[in-house]
Amino acid sequence: MAAPLFFSDSAVNKVRELVDEEGNADLRLRVFVTGGGCSGFQYGFSFDESQDEEDTVIERDGAVLLVDPMSYQYLVGATIDYQEGLQGSQFVVQNPNASTTCGCGSSFTI
């Protein structure tokens, strides 16, 4: 069985912080993969109140992560993290399945 998706401490804390700021306990972080970007696929993040039946749900310490089935196949074994650095603060995907990534870190190839 393939490894599940991981949700880092910093990502969990940031999701809880953002949900608290919005005052909406129904908000969940959705991570998805779309075609495009400089390496073929691109990661995306959004906050979503609705959950589809087919979504994979990862819950940790009160923070909820949603992944649709198409995206999940590219993200198995990956870690969703939140990083603060010189280029700003952002959610990032550390994906062991990606054979190449681009400099921006949001685009990859399998």
N, C-alpha and C positions, 0 to 999 in steps of 0.2 A: 504494500500500500504506500502510495506517495505521501510525503510529508505534507501536513496542512499548511495553512497560511499563518504567519506569526505577526503579532501586533506588539511593537516595542513599548517599553515603559513610557518613553517620551511621547510617542504617538497617542497612547491611551490618555496620558495626562492632558495633552493638547486638545484632544477631542472633548474630554470632560469640561475643560476650561471654556471652549467655544460654545458648547451646548449650554453651559451655565450662563454665559454672556448673552446668548439669544433668549434664554428663559423658556426653551422649548425642549422638554425631556424626550420628545419623539424623534429628534434629529439623530441620524446615523451617518457615519462616514461611508460613502460609497467609493470604492476604487474600481477602475475599469481600464480596459485596454482597447484602443482604437487603432485603425490603420492610419498610417501617415508618420510624420516626424522624419528626421533625417536618417533614421536607421530602419524604417519599415513599420514599426509599431510604436505607439505612444501611450504613456500612462496618463490617466486623468483621475481627479478627485472631485467629489461634490458632496454636499450634505443633502440628505434625502429623508423625508418623513415617511415615505411609503416603502414597503418591502414586498417584493414579488415572491410568489410561491417557490420559484426556482432558485432564488438567491441563496448563496451560502452565507450563513450568519456566523460571525466570530464575535463572541462577547467576552470582554475581559475587564474586570474591575469597574463595571458600570458603563463602559464605552462599547459601542456596537459598530462593527465593520460589516458592510454588505458587499458581496461580489456576485455578479451575474455569471451564469454557467460558461458563456463563451470566454469571458475574461479569466475565470478561475483556472482553466486549463493552462494558461500562460503564467499563472501566478503561484501554482503549487510549489510549496517549499520556500517562497519568498517572504521577506520581512517588510512590513509597512513600518516606516520610521518617521520621526519628525526631527528635522535638523535646523539649527540656527547657525548661520555662517556669514561670511562676507557677502555672499550673493543673496542674502535675505533668509527668511525663515520659510520652510516649506515641508510638506509631506513628501517622502521619497520612498521608492521601492528598491530594496536590495534583492535582486533576483538571480539566483544561481542558474536559472534556465537560459538567461540571456547570453548569447555567444559574443555579441558586441554591443556596446552602448556608445552613445554620442557624448560629446562634451557637456551638453546641458543636463544630462542625467535623466531626462524624461522620455528618451527614445531608445529603442533597443531592437535587436534582431535575435531570433531563436535559431 
